[in-house]
Amino acid sequence: MAVAAVLARPSLEDRLLRTTELLERRGYALPPDRLASVCLGGPLPPEAVPGVVAASRRLAFAEGLVVTTGSSARPDSIRRRQAAHALAGPLFLGEARHFAERLARLCPFVLSVSVAGSLASGGFAPADDIDLNLVVEDGRRHLAYVALNLLALLSARRYRGKPVDTHTTRPLAPRVMTANLILERSQCFPLARQDEDMAYELLVAKPLLGGALLREVVAANPRLLEHFPQLEGRIGATADVVSRLPDWLFPAWLDRPAHGVGATAWRFMQWTRRHRPDALARVAYVRACMRPYTLFDA
């Protein structure tokens, strides 16, 4: 039994390969020291990674980043994003924090807010939007989506001069804040998905509010720690979610009309992208990664 367990244990190369493949599915790559810290199965000594990559036929170095052999990733573009993040990241992380606080003050059903996407992973470019993960009270997912987008539209007026790309251009103002993942409280205990992609989503997300609840989510879903033991203790203290408005202003029945409003707005946005197949493909990919938690599926 002990021999079988040892034989079944993945090698360092296999762990680094699976981690690199996971990163490439999300459109980026990491240098050896950062790859070591987020390796599947637990962190590695940074000095162990270069030797494993150099001896591997499945991994390679490109522009100082670890990529899979024959990867379609563009390391030069990734490096430029990482350099841009050093300049733009702190500014927009501060904006995300202020936005999360405003959202929580207005919406008592919002229980936690985290930054996800490129701003969390270290590859934020000025043309990007800020992806937010929310946990909300049961029966308020669509209400949270509509509230977030209305507040985001008001906030975006201050960023009319912000650079945009095919993903962030909008008819009235650039897209600055967007909902990446919205979970109801009951969907977290337990999570229907506890795979490595969901575990990594929680690993790299930066909690802004409601960190105590997110720690409860990790503790209640131990399979996440099997993929990334780094999750244990990683979510630090955050400010509490404090609303200025009473709960009774947002009864659960409002979620049904909010679903209709949100779905109409979402379909309109996809219609505005009808001549941009790359933008539609990116939306389809993100939604596929988020299932079964996506909104507005038929």
C-alpha positions in Angstrom: 0.0 0.0 0.0 2.8 2.4 0.9 4.7 1.6 -2.3 1.5 2.2 -4.4 1.0 5.6 -2.7 4.5 6.6 -3.5 4.2 5.5 -7.1 0.9 7.4 -7.4 2.4 10.6 -6.1 3.0 13.1 -8.9 6.5 14.1 -9.7 7.7 17.7 -9.4 7.7 17.9 -13.2 4.1 16.7 -13.3 3.0 19.2 -10.7 4.8 22.1 -12.4 3.3 21.0 -15.8 -0.3 20.9 -14.5 0.2 24.3 -12.8 1.6 25.8 -16.0 -1.2 24.4 -18.0 -3.8 25.8 -15.6 -2.1 29.2 -15.9 -2.1 29.1 -19.7 -5.8 28.3 -19.8 -6.2 31.6 -18.0 -3.9 33.4 -20.5 -0.7 33.9 -18.5 2.5 32.4 -17.2 4.8 33.0 -14.3 8.6 33.2 -13.6 10.1 30.3 -11.6 9.9 31.9 -8.2 6.2 32.8 -8.4 5.4 29.5 -10.1 7.0 27.7 -7.1 4.8 29.6 -4.7 1.5 28.6 -6.4 2.4 25.1 -7.5 -0.3 22.4 -7.3 0.1 20.2 -4.3 1.9 22.9 -2.3 4.7 25.5 -2.6 8.1 24.4 -3.8 11.6 25.8 -3.0 12.1 28.5 -5.7 15.6 27.0 -6.5 14.0 23.7 -7.4 12.1 24.9 -10.4 14.8 25.9 -12.9 16.5 22.5 -12.8 13.2 20.7 -13.3 12.2 22.9 -16.2 15.7 22.6 -17.8 15.5 18.8 -17.7 11.9 18.6 -18.9 10.7 18.0 -22.5 7.3 19.3 -21.6 8.3 22.6 -20.1 10.5 25.4 -21.3 11.7 29.0 -20.5 10.5 31.9 -22.6 11.2 35.5 -21.7 12.0 34.4 -18.2 8.6 32.7 -17.8 7.8 29.0 -17.5 5.6 27.7 -20.4 4.6 24.4 -21.8 6.6 23.2 -24.8 4.9 24.3 -28.0 2.7 26.7 -26.0 0.6 29.3 -27.9 1.1 31.7 -25.0 2.8 35.0 -26.0 5.5 35.5 -23.3 6.5 38.9 -24.6 2.9 40.1 -24.2 2.6 38.6 -20.8 5.8 40.3 -19.7 4.5 43.7 -20.9 1.3 43.1 -18.9 3.3 42.3 -15.8 5.3 45.5 -16.3 2.1 47.5 -16.8 0.6 46.0 -13.7 3.4 47.4 -11.5 2.3 50.9 -12.6 -1.5 50.5 -13.0 -2.2 47.7 -10.5 -2.0 49.7 -7.2 -4.2 52.5 -8.5 -6.9 50.2 -9.7 -6.7 48.0 -6.7 -7.5 51.1 -4.6 -10.4 51.9 -6.9 -11.7 48.3 -6.5 -11.5 48.7 -2.7 -13.5 51.9 -2.8 -16.0 50.4 -5.1 -16.5 47.3 -3.0 -17.1 49.5 0.1 -19.7 51.6 -1.8 -21.4 48.4 -3.1 -21.5 46.9 0.4 -22.9 50.1 2.0 -25.7 50.2 -0.5 -26.4 46.4 -0.6 -26.9 44.6 2.7 -27.2 41.3 0.9 -23.5 41.5 -0.3 -21.4 39.3 2.1 -18.0 39.4 0.6 -16.1 41.0 -2.3 -12.8 39.9 -3.8 -10.7 41.0 -6.8 -10.2 38.3 -9.4 -8.8 38.2 -13.0 -5.8 40.1 -14.2 -5.7 42.5 -11.3 -5.4 39.6 -8.8 -3.0 37.6 -10.9 -0.5 40.4 -11.5 -1.1 41.1 -15.2 -3.4 44.1 -15.2 -3.1 46.4 -18.2 -4.8 49.9 -18.2 -7.3 48.7 -20.8 -8.5 45.8 -18.6 -11.6 45.8 -16.4 -11.6 44.8 -12.8 -13.2 41.4 -12.2 -15.0 41.0 -8.9 -16.1 37.8 -7.1 -19.1 38.2 -4.7 -20.8 36.0 -2.1 -24.4 37.2 -1.5 -27.4 36.2 0.6 -29.5 33.4 -0.9 -31.9 34.5 -3.6 -30.1 37.7 -4.4 -27.6 36.7 -7.2 -29.4 38.6 -10.0 -30.1 41.5 -7.7 -26.4 41.7 -6.9 -25.5 41.6 -10.6 -27.8 44.5 -11.4 -26.7 46.5 -8.4 -23.0 46.0 -9.3 -23.5 47.0 -12.9 -25.5 50.1 -12.1 -23.0 51.3 -9.6 -20.2 50.4 -12.1 -21.8 52.5 -14.8 -22.0 55.5 -12.5 -18.3 55.0 -11.5 -17.2 54.6 -15.1 -18.1 58.1 -15.9 -14.9 59.2 -14.1 -12.9 57.0 -16.5 -14.2 58.1 -19.9 -10.5 58.7 -20.9 -9.5 55.2 -19.8 -8.0 53.0 -22.6 -10.2 50.2 -23.8 -9.8 47.1 -25.8 -12.3 44.8 -27.6 -13.4 43.4 -24.2 -13.9 46.6 -22.2 -15.4 49.0 -24.8 -19.0 49.9 -24.0 -21.6 52.3 -25.6 -21.8 54.8 -22.8 -18.5 54.5 -20.8 -15.6 52.1 -20.6 -16.2 48.9 -18.6 -14.2 49.3 -15.4 -15.9 46.9 -12.9 -17.5 43.7 -13.9 -19.0 40.6 -12.1 -16.7 37.6 -12.5 -18.4 35.2 -10.2 -21.5 35.6 -7.9 -22.2 32.9 -5.4 -25.1 32.6 -3.0 -24.1 31.7 0.6 -25.8 28.2 0.4 -23.8 27.5 -2.8 -20.6 27.7 -0.8 -21.5 25.0 1.8 -20.4 22.9 0.1 -19.2 24.1 -3.3 -20.5 22.0 -6.2 -17.0 22.4 -7.7 -13.9 21.8 -5.7 -11.6 21.1 -8.7 -8.2 22.7 -9.2 -9.5 25.6 -11.2 -12.0 26.6 -8.5 -9.2 26.2 -5.9 -6.9 28.4 -7.9 -9.6 31.0 -8.3 -9.8 31.3 -4.5 -6.0 31.1 -4.1 -5.2 34.1 -6.3 -8.3 36.2 -5.5 -7.7 39.2 -3.3 -10.4 39.6 -0.6 -11.5 43.2 -0.1 -14.5 42.6 2.3 -15.8 39.6 4.1 -12.6 37.6 4.5 -14.0 35.7 7.5 -16.7 34.2 5.4 -14.2 33.1 2.7 -12.1 31.4 5.4 -15.3 29.5 6.4 -15.8 28.5 2.7 -12.2 27.1 2.5 -12.6 25.2 5.8 -16.0 23.7 4.6 -14.5 22.5 1.3 -11.4 20.5 2.2 -10.9 19.1 -1.3 -9.8 22.6 -2.3 -6.8 22.2 0.0 -5.9 18.9 -1.6 -5.1 20.9 -4.8 -3.6 24.0 -3.1 -2.6 23.6 0.5 -1.4 27.2 0.2 -5.1 28.2 0.7 -4.9 27.4 4.4 -4.2 30.6 6.2 -3.8 32.7 3.0 -7.0 34.7 3.4 -6.2 37.4 5.8 -8.4 39.8 7.8 -10.5 42.3 5.9 -12.9 45.0 6.9 -16.4 43.8 7.8 -19.2 44.3 5.3 -21.4 47.1 6.8 -24.5 48.4 5.0 -26.2 51.7 5.6 -29.5 50.3 4.3 -31.9 47.8 6.0 -32.4 44.3 4.6 -36.1 44.7 4.1 -35.5 47.1 1.2 -34.3 44.2 -0.8 -36.8 41.3 -0.5 -36.1 38.0 -2.3 -38.9 38.6 -4.7 -36.9 41.4 -6.3 -34.5 38.8 -7.7 -37.0 37.7 -10.4 -37.4 41.1 -12.0 -33.7 41.7 -11.5 -33.1 38.5 -13.5 -35.1 39.9 -16.4 -33.3 43.3 -16.3 -29.9 41.7 -16.0 -30.4 39.1 -18.7 -31.6 41.9 -21.1 -28.6 44.0 -20.4 -26.3 41.0 -20.7 -27.7 40.0 -24.1 -27.5 43.6 -25.3 -23.8 43.7 -24.4 -23.3 40.5 -26.4 -25.2 42.0 -29.3 -22.8 45.0 -29.3 -19.9 42.5 -29.7 -21.5 40.7 -32.6 -18.8 41.9 -35.0 -15.9 41.1 -32.5 -15.6 37.3 -32.5 -12.5 37.4 -30.2 -14.6 39.2 -27.6 -17.4 36.7 -27.9 -15.0 33.8 -27.7 -13.5 35.2 -24.5 -16.9 35.6 -22.9 -17.8 32.0 -23.9 -14.5 30.7 -22.4 -15.0 32.6 -19.1 -18.6 31.4 -18.8 -17.5 27.8 -19.5 -14.9 28.1 -16.7 -17.5 29.4 -14.3 -20.2 26.8 -14.8 -22.4 25.7 -13.0 -22.3 29.2 -11.4 -22.9 31.3 -14.5 -25.8 33.7 -14.7 -28.3 33.8 -17.6 -27.7 30.3 -19.0 -30.7 29.0 -20.9 
